[in-house]
């Protein structure tokens, strides 16, 4: 692991790091905020998964999480959203696929299967790196994310309920297997058999029996992607049928941007801190 940069903030350290990823077969960059409490011993870990077109840097620069994370004593891990670099398959003119759009899946279709193994990267490789290099209490982990990253957080929590104490999302893609901006990506990554997509679709995972105790979801009412891409009512229906607790808050007048995310970031950090102990 290489240190790209470190900077003191609110008594803690905001760092950016890179490493050669086996899962993604390329160099990957990620950000970690370590709060001041970590000087006295391991602290809980909160994973933030970003959305389409983003890197590790978007939430680091605009998410406004450090002040309260320092107060609450939370490590915040911000991975990249896809593999990158020369030799990594991409569609440079398509912002909904390829670079910046890994959708948190393990691709099975060539040429993408060689690098786009983001699910394994987030659930296996990067946690091992965090555990080995940071003062992280890996018995207390939580996960949240935005848009494509909200989709990633929900699906990862549903498939790993023993690992995560809590899960929340900002404007998640509730049913990517039928949304216009995600369905083509799933087909390219996973193939034409829609049965393979179910493992990466929150509503279908719930339908297939996966469970998590509760979710917090914030969604802006003025989000331009609300009707065709996000459709939180589908998540609401799935959770009600399964008996999963869902706090779905429609936030009047808010859009899809980091102005929305930063407004409600404190609420999410407090939600997770209360459940991490």
ZABARO-405531 format. One record per residue: residue in one letter; x, y, z of N, C-alpha, C in turn. Coordinates in pm, 1 decimal. Each point is the difference from the previous one (the first is absolute). Layout:
BEGIN
code n.c1 n.c2 n.c3 ca.c1 ca.c2 ca.c3 c.c1 c.c2 c.c3
A X Y Z X Y Z X Y Z
...
This chain:
BEGIN
code n.c1 n.c2 n.c3 ca.c1 ca.c2 ca.c3 c.c1 c.c2 c.c3
X 83.6 -119.8 0.0 -83.6 119.8 0.0 86.9 124.5 0.0
X -33.4 96.5 -84.3 73.5 124.7 -8.7 -86.2 114.2 54.1
X 62.8 91.1 70.8 -68.5 119.6 46.7 9.9 108.1 -106.1
X -112.9 43.5 -51.4 -3.2 106.3 -100.7 5.1 136.0 67.7
X -78.7 15.5 107.8 -0.5 126.4 73.4 -64.2 -21.0 136.4
X 36.3 85.6 96.4 -67.4 3.8 129.6 -14.5 145.7 42.0
X -107.0 27.6 73.6 -25.4 136.2 46.0 -79.2 -6.6 129.8
X 38.8 81.2 98.1 -70.5 1.3 127.0 -132.1 74.8 -14.1
X -106.0 -55.8 59.8 -132.1 61.9 -6.3 -78.6 -36.4 124.8
X -50.6 99.2 71.3 -80.6 -21.9 119.8 68.5 -95.2 98.5
X 131.8 11.3 8.3 76.1 -83.1 92.5 35.9 -137.2 -53.0
X -60.2 -38.7 -111.9 29.8 -128.5 -62.3 84.4 17.3 -125.1
X 12.9 -108.3 -75.5 80.7 1.6 -121.6 -82.8 -46.4 -118.8
X -7.8 85.7 -102.5 -58.8 -39.2 -128.0 112.7 -43.0 -92.5
X -2.9 -126.9 -37.7 104.3 -51.6 -87.8 -55.7 -52.3 -129.9
X 85.0 -0.9 -101.2 -29.7 -63.7 -128.5 111.5 -100.6 -26.7
X -38.5 -120.0 -43.0 95.3 -109.3 -13.4 -24.5 -74.1 -130.8
X 101.4 -71.7 -46.1 -14.4 -83.1 -118.7 68.8 -133.2 23.0
X -43.0 -98.5 -78.5 62.1 -132.2 10.2 -27.8 -77.4 -128.4
X 78.5 -103.8 -19.8 -21.8 -88.7 -114.7 -106.0 -101.9 39.0
X -115.7 9.3 -63.7 -112.3 -86.0 34.3 5.2 -130.4 -77.8
X -10.2 -111.9 72.5 -11.0 -129.9 -66.8 -138.8 -18.9 -58.5
X -103.0 44.7 71.9 -137.4 -18.5 -47.2 -24.2 73.2 -131.3
X 52.1 122.1 -9.0 -25.3 83.7 -117.6 115.2 0.8 -99.7
X 108.7 -67.0 34.0 115.8 -11.9 -90.0 48.3 135.0 -50.4
X 3.0 98.4 91.0 50.4 132.9 -33.1 25.1 73.1 131.5
X 58.5 117.0 -7.7 16.7 81.5 119.3 -133.1 63.2 37.0
X -32.3 -3.1 128.7 -123.2 60.7 50.6 34.3 104.4 105.6
X -79.2 106.4 1.5 18.4 109.0 95.4 -120.6 7.3 92.5
X 23.1 30.6 126.9 -109.2 13.3 95.8 37.4 103.0 105.0
X -101.0 53.8 67.8 21.0 98.5 105.1 -43.7 -57.5 134.2
X 70.0 38.9 105.7 -35.1 -41.7 135.8 14.7 119.1 93.8
X -106.0 29.1 74.8 9.6 96.5 109.4 9.8 -76.1 131.3
X 103.8 30.2 76.8 21.1 -62.8 130.6 -22.7 106.2 106.8
X -96.5 -20.4 90.2 -31.7 101.5 101.1 103.2 2.0 112.5
X 1.0 105.5 79.2 101.3 9.8 106.2 -10.8 -110.4 105.3
X -119.3 -55.9 20.4 -18.0 -105.9 101.0 83.6 -124.1 -30.8
X 39.9 -17.8 -126.1 76.3 -118.5 -39.7 138.3 -3.9 64.8
X 44.2 112.7 54.8 127.5 0.8 72.8 -6.2 -89.9 123.2
X -121.0 -23.7 49.5 -16.7 -77.7 122.3 -41.4 -144.3 -25.4
X -15.9 -36.8 -127.7 -39.4 -136.3 -31.1 -93.8 -6.0 -119.0
X -30.6 -120.2 -47.5 -82.2 -16.5 -120.0 -138.9 62.2 14.1
X -48.8 55.8 -110.5 -131.0 66.1 -3.3 -84.3 -59.6 -113.2
X -132.9 20.6 3.0 -86.7 -57.2 -102.9 28.8 54.7 -139.6
X -44.8 -75.6 -99.4 26.5 32.3 -141.0 -132.2 19.9 -73.5
X -10.6 112.1 -69.2 -116.5 28.4 -83.4 45.3 14.7 -144.7
X -54.9 -85.7 -86.8 34.0 0.2 -142.4 -96.4 89.0 -76.5
X 54.7 86.0 -87.1 -83.9 82.8 -86.7 27.8 -35.8 -145.6
X -105.4 -41.1 -71.3 11.9 -37.7 -140.1 -58.7 109.9 -87.2
X 78.9 49.6 -92.8 -40.1 113.1 -83.4 -79.6 -42.8 -122.3
X -54.2 99.3 -70.1 -86.6 -23.6 -113.7 69.2 12.1 -134.3
X -80.4 -7.0 -104.6 48.9 5.8 -137.3 86.3 123.3 -24.0
X 107.5 -18.6 -73.5 99.9 100.8 -41.0 94.6 39.6 112.9
X -21.3 -49.4 121.0 78.6 45.2 115.0 126.4 -83.3 20.7
X 92.1 57.2 75.3 117.1 -70.9 52.4 -9.2 4.4 153.0
X 109.7 -36.1 65.7 7.1 13.1 145.9 -13.8 145.6 44.0
X 32.5 93.6 -91.8 18.6 139.3 39.1 -129.0 78.7 15.7
X -107.8 -40.7 -65.5 -121.3 82.1 0.4 -55.1 20.9 140.3
X -21.0 -109.2 72.5 -52.0 15.1 135.5 106.3 57.0 92.7
X 124.7 -30.1 -24.3 107.9 53.8 81.9 2.8 152.3 -9.6
X -23.1 53.0 -119.1 6.3 144.0 -21.2 -131.3 71.5 31.1
X -114.1 -68.8 -18.8 -129.3 69.0 7.7 -99.5 -60.8 98.8
X 34.1 -111.3 62.6 -95.6 -69.0 85.0 -13.8 56.5 140.2
X 98.4 76.7 45.8 -5.4 67.2 130.2 -22.7 -98.1 115.2
X 79.0 -107.8 2.4 -16.9 -102.3 103.8 102.1 8.9 112.3
X 110.5 71.6 -18.9 112.5 -11.8 92.9 -28.5 56.8 139.1
X -68.6 113.9 8.1 -23.8 60.8 131.2 -73.7 -96.2 92.1
X -110.8 -55.7 -47.5 -79.0 -87.8 86.4 65.2 -137.5 14.1
X 66.2 -48.8 -103.8 71.0 -127.9 11.7 107.8 9.0 107.3
X 64.8 116.2 9.6 100.3 20.8 104.1 -65.7 3.2 137.4
X -115.7 62.5 8.9 -71.5 7.2 127.8 -49.0 -137.3 44.3
X -49.8 -78.3 -94.7 -58.3 -130.7 31.5 103.5 -112.4 7.0
X 119.1 25.5 -51.4 104.4 -102.2 2.9 -17.7 -107.7 -104.9
X -25.1 41.2 -124.7 -22.8 -94.0 -109.4 109.3 9.7 -105.7
X 55.3 -113.4 -39.6 80.4 -5.8 -121.8 -95.1 0.3 -118.7
X 27.3 83.8 -99.1 -79.8 4.5 -122.5 87.8 -46.6 -115.7
X -41.8 -106.7 -67.2 73.7 -54.4 -114.2 -77.2 32.5 -127.8
X 68.4 61.0 -96.0 -61.3 41.8 -126.1 74.3 -64.5 -117.0
X -47.7 -114.7 -49.1 65.7 -66.1 -113.3 -31.0 70.0 -132.3
X 72.5 -36.9 -103.0 -33.5 42.2 -135.9 -118.5 -82.3 -48.9
X -58.2 43.7 -111.3 -120.9 -63.7 -52.2 26.1 -101.1 -110.8
X 124.3 -8.9 -46.1 30.2 -92.7 -109.6 150.3 -15.8 -13.8
X 44.2 -102.4 -73.6 141.0 -6.1 -38.9 30.1 109.8 -100.6
X 124.5 38.6 -9.2 39.8 105.4 -93.6 139.9 -28.0 -52.9
X 31.9 64.0 -112.1 135.7 -5.9 -50.7 11.2 -61.7 -137.3
X 118.2 8.1 -54.0 28.7 -54.6 -132.4 -21.3 -151.1 1.9
X -70.0 -48.4 -98.4 -27.1 -142.2 -9.8 -129.9 -43.1 64.7
X -67.3 90.2 72.6 -129.7 -30.8 60.8 -110.3 32.0 -100.7
X -83.5 -98.4 -28.9 -107.5 18.6 -98.0 -91.9 113.7 43.1
X -45.2 78.9 -96.5 -79.6 117.5 31.5 -83.7 39.8 -120.5
X -103.0 79.6 24.8 -74.4 68.8 -104.9 7.7 148.4 33.4
X 97.2 67.4 -57.2 35.7 135.0 43.6 -112.1 101.5 -18.8
X -90.9 -24.2 -91.7 -109.2 94.7 -24.2 -128.2 -37.4 73.9
X 6.4 -99.5 87.1 -118.2 -47.8 70.8 21.2 16.3 150.1
X -62.4 102.6 60.6 21.4 26.8 142.2 -70.4 -101.3 89.6
X -86.5 -81.9 -58.6 -74.3 -99.0 77.5 63.2 -138.7 -6.0
X 119.7 -8.4 -52.8 64.1 -130.8 -11.6 151.4 16.1 -5.9
X 70.4 -100.3 52.0 145.3 0.2 -6.5 62.4 84.5 108.9
X 97.4 81.3 -34.8 73.0 81.6 95.8 -96.1 90.1 77.1
X 5.9 -8.1 133.0 -89.3 77.3 84.5 -136.8 -61.3 17.0
X -20.1 -120.9 -54.7 -133.1 -62.5 1.9 10.7 -150.9 17.4
X 66.2 -42.7 106.1 18.2 -143.0 23.1 -121.6 -71.1 55.3
X -98.2 76.0 50.6 -126.3 -53.5 52.4 17.5 -103.1 112.1
X 120.1 -9.8 55.2 23.9 -87.1 116.0 -36.1 -145.4 -28.2
X 32.6 -45.0 -121.2 -21.9 -138.8 -40.0 134.4 -66.4 -27.8
X -1.9 -131.7 -8.9 112.3 -76.5 -54.6 -39.0 -40.9 -142.0
X 56.8 66.1 -98.1 -35.5 -27.3 -138.9 38.9 -142.4 -39.3
X -82.6 -60.1 -82.7 27.3 -135.2 -50.3 23.0 -2.1 -150.5
X -26.6 113.2 -67.2 9.6 6.3 -144.7 128.9 69.9 -42.3
X 62.4 -55.0 -102.8 120.7 62.1 -53.7 -37.0 117.4 -90.6
X 87.5 102.1 -6.6 132.0 10.4 64.2 -3.6 55.0 141.8
X -117.9 15.9 58.5 -12.7 70.6 127.5 34.1 -87.3 120.6
X -13.5 -131.5 -14.4 24.3 -89.8 113.2 143.9 7.2 50.4
X 92.0 43.9 -83.0 140.3 5.4 39.9 25.8 104.7 107.8
X -77.6 108.1 1.1 25.7 109.8 93.0 -118.5 39.2 87.5
X -120.3 -13.8 -51.7 -117.5 52.2 71.3 -51.6 -101.9 101.4
X 76.5 -12.5 109.1 -37.8 -88.6 110.2 -11.8 85.0 127.1
X -87.1 99.4 -9.4 -13.1 98.7 106.4 -66.2 -59.0 124.2
X -92.9 -92.9 -18.7 -62.5 -62.5 117.0 105.7 -70.0 85.3
X 83.5 -80.7 -62.3 105.6 -68.8 75.1 100.1 98.7 58.2
X 27.6 105.6 -74.2 93.5 101.6 49.1 -52.1 65.3 127.4
X -128.9 36.6 0.4 -57.8 70.1 114.7 -23.7 -93.6 117.7
X -34.3 -124.9 -25.2 -36.8 -91.3 108.8 115.9 -85.3 50.4
X 105.3 -14.8 -78.8 109.4 -88.4 39.9 135.7 70.9 3.2
X 45.0 49.0 -115.4 137.4 49.3 -8.3 22.3 128.8 79.5
X -83.2 100.2 -21.5 22.0 126.2 69.8 -21.5 -11.5 151.3
X -100.2 -74.3 48.6 -9.8 -17.6 145.5 125.3 -61.9 62.5
X 60.0 -94.8 -69.2 122.8 -60.1 52.2 112.0 104.0 7.8
X 6.3 87.0 -99.0 101.3 105.6 -1.7 -25.2 100.7 112.1
X -126.3 35.3 20.6 -34.6 92.7 108.2 35.1 -60.9 135.4
X -35.1 -125.3 19.3 27.6 -66.3 127.3 149.0 -6.2 30.5
X 80.8 -16.3 -103.6 143.8 -16.2 19.3 73.7 132.3 19.2
X -59.2 110.7 -45.1 74.8 125.7 -4.9 -59.8 115.8 78.8
X -119.4 -18.6 56.4 -65.1 110.1 69.5 -54.3 -48.3 135.7
X -19.9 90.3 94.5 -50.4 -38.2 133.1 -150.9 -22.9 -3.5
X -40.9 -100.1 -74.1 -140.6 -26.3 -27.6 -51.3 -118.2 81.6
X -113.8 19.3 64.1 -69.3 -108.7 68.4 -91.5 -66.4 -103.0
X 46.6 -106.2 -62.5 -73.7 -62.7 -109.1 -120.7 -80.1 48.2
X -16.0 -10.2 132.2 -121.9 -61.5 53.0 -115.0 99.6 5.9
X 29.4 126.3 -28.8 -101.9 105.5 -2.2 10.9 76.1 -132.0
X -71.8 -49.8 -100.0 0.0 62.2 -131.5 -141.6 37.5 -41.5
X -11.5 107.3 -76.3 -127.1 43.8 -58.3 28.6 47.4 -141.7
X -107.0 18.0 -78.5 18.8 34.4 -140.8 -111.9 91.4 -47.4
X 36.8 99.8 -83.0 -99.6 84.4 -64.2 54.2 48.1 -132.7
X -84.6 67.1 -79.4 44.5 45.6 -130.1 -106.4 82.2 -69.5
X 37.2 49.0 -118.1 -85.7 90.8 -77.3 -25.8 -55.4 -138.7
X -127.1 -2.5 -40.6 -39.4 -33.7 -136.8 48.0 -140.9 -36.8
X 91.8 -13.6 -96.0 58.0 -130.7 -28.6 65.1 -57.5 125.4
X 59.5 86.2 80.5 60.8 -44.7 124.9 -102.6 -35.6 105.9
X -117.3 63.4 -5.5 -108.9 -41.5 87.8 -46.8 -139.3 -35.3
X -11.8 -25.1 -131.1 -28.2 -136.6 -48.2 105.4 -96.4 52.4
X 126.0 37.6 -11.8 107.0 -87.0 46.7 -7.4 -27.2 148.7
X -24.9 104.8 79.4 -6.6 -16.2 144.8 -114.0 -92.7 40.7
X -117.2 18.8 -59.5 -116.4 -82.0 35.3 22.3 -146.4 -36.6
X 51.9 -24.4 -119.8 19.9 -139.2 -42.3 109.9 -67.9 80.1
X 106.5 72.2 29.1 109.7 -58.1 77.4 -45.6 -30.4 142.1
X -78.6 88.9 60.4 -51.2 -26.1 134.4 -91.9 -121.2 1.1
X -87.5 -9.7 -99.2 -92.4 -113.1 -6.0 73.4 -133.0 -14.1
X 111.9 0.9 -69.1 74.8 -123.9 -21.2 103.4 -27.3 109.3
X 22.5 100.4 85.9 97.9 -16.8 108.4 -54.9 56.3 131.0
X -117.9 -46.5 42.4 -62.1 59.2 119.9 77.9 -26.0 127.9
X 82.9 -103.8 0.5 78.3 -29.2 119.3 116.7 96.9 16.8
X 37.9 67.4 -105.8 115.6 89.5 3.2 -38.3 142.8 37.6
X -115.6 46.2 -45.5 -35.3 141.0 15.2 -107.7 19.2 105.7
X 25.2 95.7 89.1 -95.1 31.3 106.1 -112.7 89.7 -49.1
X 23.2 74.6 -109.3 -101.8 92.1 -50.0 27.3 33.4 -145.7
X -105.1 50.9 -66.7 10.1 34.3 -142.0 -96.5 114.3 -30.2
X 47.1 96.6 -76.9 -85.9 109.7 -43.1 38.6 40.9 -141.3
X -80.4 88.4 -59.7 26.8 40.8 -138.1 -60.3 137.1 -29.2
X 67.5 73.5 -86.9 -53.3 121.4 -59.2 -43.0 -33.2 -143.0
X -126.8 17.5 -31.1 -51.8 -14.8 -136.3 52.9 -125.6 -70.4
X -20.7 -118.6 58.0 53.8 -122.2 -61.9 -78.9 -42.0 -122.9
X 65.0 -70.0 -91.7 -69.9 -66.3 -110.2 -66.5 -123.3 60.4
X -131.4 4.3 17.1 -69.2 -103.9 75.3 -9.5 -131.9 -75.6
X -21.9 8.5 -131.3 -17.3 -122.1 -79.6 78.5 13.9 -131.1
X 132.1 -18.9 5.3 84.6 24.3 -117.6 -27.3 -93.0 -116.6
X -60.7 -115.6 23.7 -24.6 -94.3 -109.9 -107.4 49.0 -96.2
X -77.5 100.7 39.9 -104.1 52.5 -88.6 14.5 149.2 -28.2
X 95.4 67.6 64.4 20.1 143.2 -22.8 78.8 22.2 -128.3
X -40.2 101.0 -74.4 60.5 23.6 -131.2 148.2 28.4 2.7
X 47.3 63.0 107.4 142.1 37.0 0.8 90.0 -106.5 61.0
X -57.7 -108.0 51.7 81.4 -106.2 59.2 -19.6 -135.7 -67.5
X -115.9 -25.1 -57.6 -26.2 -128.1 -66.1 102.9 -31.6 -108.3
X 35.3 95.4 -89.0 102.1 -30.2 -101.5 135.4 -35.8 60.5
X 34.0 62.8 111.8 128.0 -30.0 64.6 0.8 -141.3 56.5
X -109.7 -39.6 64.7 -6.0 -135.9 53.9 11.6 -103.4 -110.4
X -62.1 27.1 -113.9 7.9 -95.9 -110.4 142.2 -12.1 -53.3
X 71.0 112.1 -9.5 137.7 -4.6 -49.9 94.5 -66.6 99.4
X -21.1 25.0 127.1 86.6 -58.7 102.3 -32.2 -146.5 28.5
X -128.8 -34.2 -1.3 -43.6 -129.9 51.5 -60.8 -92.1 -104.4
X -24.1 50.6 -121.5 -57.0 -84.2 -104.3 -149.1 19.3 -15.6
X -55.5 -63.6 -101.1 -140.7 20.2 -35.6 -98.0 -72.2 92.1
X 46.3 -99.4 74.3 -88.1 -74.9 89.3 -33.7 86.1 121.3
X -122.6 48.6 6.6 -39.1 91.9 106.6 1.1 -65.7 137.7
X 1.7 -131.1 5.7 8.6 -67.7 129.5 129.1 36.3 72.2
X 105.8 25.8 -76.2 128.6 35.8 59.4 -2.0 140.3 59.7
X -92.5 82.8 -45.0 -7.2 137.0 48.9 -59.3 7.8 140.4
X -76.3 -100.9 38.9 -72.4 4.1 126.5 94.0 17.7 119.6
X 121.4 -50.7 -11.6 96.0 9.4 109.7 46.1 142.5 24.7
X -32.4 91.3 -90.9 41.2 139.8 13.4 -118.5 94.9 -10.3
X -115.6 -44.6 39.3 -121.0 82.3 -4.0 -64.8 -6.2 138.5
X -7.7 112.9 68.0 -48.6 2.5 137.8 -138.0 -61.6 13.8
X -93.9 43.6 -84.3 -137.7 -48.9 14.3 -9.5 -149.2 -27.5
X 79.2 -49.4 -95.3 -5.2 -141.7 -34.1 74.1 -85.5 102.4
X 104.9 54.0 58.7 66.9 -70.6 109.9 -97.0 -19.8 116.7
X -76.3 104.2 29.9 -99.5 -11.5 106.2 -106.5 -101.8 -38.3
X -44.9 5.9 -124.1 -99.0 -97.0 -49.0 51.7 -142.3 10.7
X 131.3 -17.5 -20.5 61.2 -132.2 4.7 39.6 -43.2 141.8
X -36.1 80.3 100.5 19.0 -43.5 137.8 112.3 65.4 77.7
X 77.4 88.7 -62.1 106.1 68.3 74.8 -62.2 101.7 95.4
X 61.8 14.4 115.9 -56.7 86.0 102.7 107.2 86.8 66.4
X -43.8 117.3 44.6 80.7 90.4 81.7 -97.2 67.7 95.9
X 41.8 29.3 123.0 -96.8 48.1 98.6 -75.3 126.6 -38.6
X 71.5 100.1 -51.8 -64.1 127.5 -29.9 88.1 84.2 -90.7
X -63.5 91.6 -71.9 70.4 93.1 -86.8 -48.4 142.4 26.5
X 89.0 95.9 -20.1 -35.0 141.7 -6.8 28.8 47.3 -141.9
X -99.1 62.0 -64.6 17.1 51.1 -136.0 -53.1 143.1 -6.9
X 83.8 90.1 -47.9 -43.1 136.4 -30.7 -5.4 17.1 -151.6
X -106.9 63.9 -47.3 -21.2 20.3 -143.4 -55.3 140.4 -23.2
X 63.8 76.0 -87.9 -47.6 132.6 -33.0 -120.4 -4.6 -92.7
X -100.9 82.1 28.6 -120.4 1.2 -84.0 24.1 66.9 -133.9
X 104.2 84.6 -9.7 31.4 69.5 -124.6 113.1 -68.2 -76.9
X 29.3 -123.0 33.5 103.9 -78.1 -67.1 -45.6 -33.2 -142.0
X 76.5 42.4 -99.1 -39.7 -20.5 -140.2 0.9 -146.9 -39.8
X 63.1 -85.3 80.0 6.8 -143.2 -29.5 -105.1 -81.4 75.6
X -83.3 67.6 77.0 -90.8 -67.9 91.9 -94.0 -97.8 -69.7
X -68.7 44.3 -104.2 -107.2 -79.4 -59.6 49.8 -117.9 -82.3
X 110.0 15.7 -70.1 44.5 -104.7 -91.7 118.9 -80.4 50.9
X 82.9 61.3 83.0 120.9 -70.1 41.6 -2.5 -54.5 141.5
X -60.5 73.4 93.3 15.3 -31.1 142.3 -119.0 -74.5 58.2
X -119.5 53.1 -13.6 -126.6 -66.1 33.2 -0.9 -61.9 140.7
X 15.1 82.2 102.9 7.5 -53.1 137.0 -125.8 -72.3 45.4
X -112.8 26.7 -66.6 -123.2 -70.0 38.7 11.8 -151.2 -21.3
X 85.3 -41.5 -93.0 20.6 -143.6 -20.8 72.6 -62.4 118.9
X 94.0 72.8 55.8 68.6 -46.0 121.1 -97.5 -2.9 117.1
X -83.4 101.7 9.5 -99.8 6.2 106.8 -93.3 -120.6 -5.8
X -46.7 -32.6 -120.2 -89.3 -114.9 -16.5 69.6 -129.8 38.9
X 124.0 -17.1 -44.7 74.0 -123.1 29.1 24.4 -15.6 149.8
X 36.1 108.6 66.2 27.4 -6.5 144.0 -127.2 -29.1 78.7
X -110.3 60.2 -39.9 -126.0 -25.8 70.1 -41.2 -146.2 -11.9
X 14.2 -57.8 -119.1 -35.9 -139.9 -20.1 86.6 -93.3 83.7
X 127.3 39.0 16.8 95.4 -86.0 70.7 7.9 28.8 149.2
X -65.1 105.7 45.1 8.5 35.5 140.6 131.7 63.7 39.3
X 66.9 62.7 -95.5 125.5 70.9 26.4 -31.8 144.2 35.8
X 58.3 49.1 107.0 -21.3 138.6 38.6 63.6 96.0 -98.9
X -77.7 92.7 -50.8 51.4 100.0 -93.1 -47.7 137.6 42.9
X 94.4 88.0 28.8 -30.4 140.8 21.4 30.3 71.8 -130.5
X -103.4 27.6 -78.5 14.2 67.3 -129.5 -46.1 143.6 15.7
X 95.2 92.6 -16.0 -31.0 141.7 19.7 7.8 72.5 -134.2
X -112.6 46.4 -49.3 -2.7 81.8 -120.8 27.8 144.7 40.4
X 110.8 51.9 -48.7 45.1 132.9 39.7 -41.4 103.0 -105.0
X -91.6 85.4 38.6 -64.3 92.0 -93.6 98.7 98.9 -61.6
X 2.3 3.1 -134.1 77.8 98.9 -72.8 145.5 -34.8 -22.8
X 47.5 -111.0 54.8 141.0 -36.0 -15.6 21.8 -81.6 -127.2
X 118.6 17.6 -59.8 32.5 -68.4 -124.9 93.7 -117.8 25.8
X 80.2 -35.9 -99.7 85.5 -118.9 6.3 144.6 33.3 36.9
X 28.4 125.8 27.1 138.1 46.4 11.7 55.8 -17.2 141.3
X 128.8 36.6 14.8 61.6 -2.7 131.6 -50.5 111.3 91.0
X -70.6 98.5 -53.5 -68.8 95.6 86.8 -107.1 -72.7 81.6
X -67.7 -94.3 -63.2 -97.1 -85.6 68.6 69.6 -92.9 98.2
X 102.3 -70.0 -45.1 68.3 -97.2 84.4 58.9 66.0 124.8
X 70.4 112.1 -18.6 65.3 65.4 113.6 -101.5 52.6 100.3
X -121.3 35.1 -46.6 -103.9 49.3 89.9 -41.9 -105.1 101.8
X -5.7 -125.9 -44.6 -49.6 -107.2 86.7 110.0 -96.4 44.0
X 125.0 34.9 -27.4 112.2 -85.3 39.3 3.4 -21.8 151.4
X -20.9 105.8 77.7 4.4 -14.4 145.8 -103.7 -101.1 48.9
X -119.1 4.6 -58.0 -105.1 -94.4 40.7 45.2 -144.4 -20.9
X 64.7 -24.6 -112.3 43.8 -136.4 -30.6 114.5 -42.7 90.7
X 93.2 90.8 25.8 110.5 -35.4 89.3 -51.7 -32.0 140.1
X -95.3 77.1 47.8 -55.6 -26.7 132.9 -78.7 -131.8 1.4
X -71.7 -27.2 -108.7 -74.2 -127.0 -13.4 95.4 -117.8 15.9
X 111.2 6.6 -72.7 95.1 -111.2 5.9 71.5 -6.6 134.6
X 39.4 115.1 53.6 70.9 -0.5 129.1 -86.3 -63.2 109.3
X -129.6 27.9 -2.6 -90.4 -56.7 100.9 -7.0 -150.8 -7.0
X 19.0 -53.7 -119.4 -9.5 -146.1 -19.4 135.2 -69.0 9.1
X 106.6 75.3 -15.7 134.4 -56.8 13.1 43.8 -10.7 145.6
X -61.3 79.7 87.7 32.1 -8.4 141.3 122.1 80.9 38.3
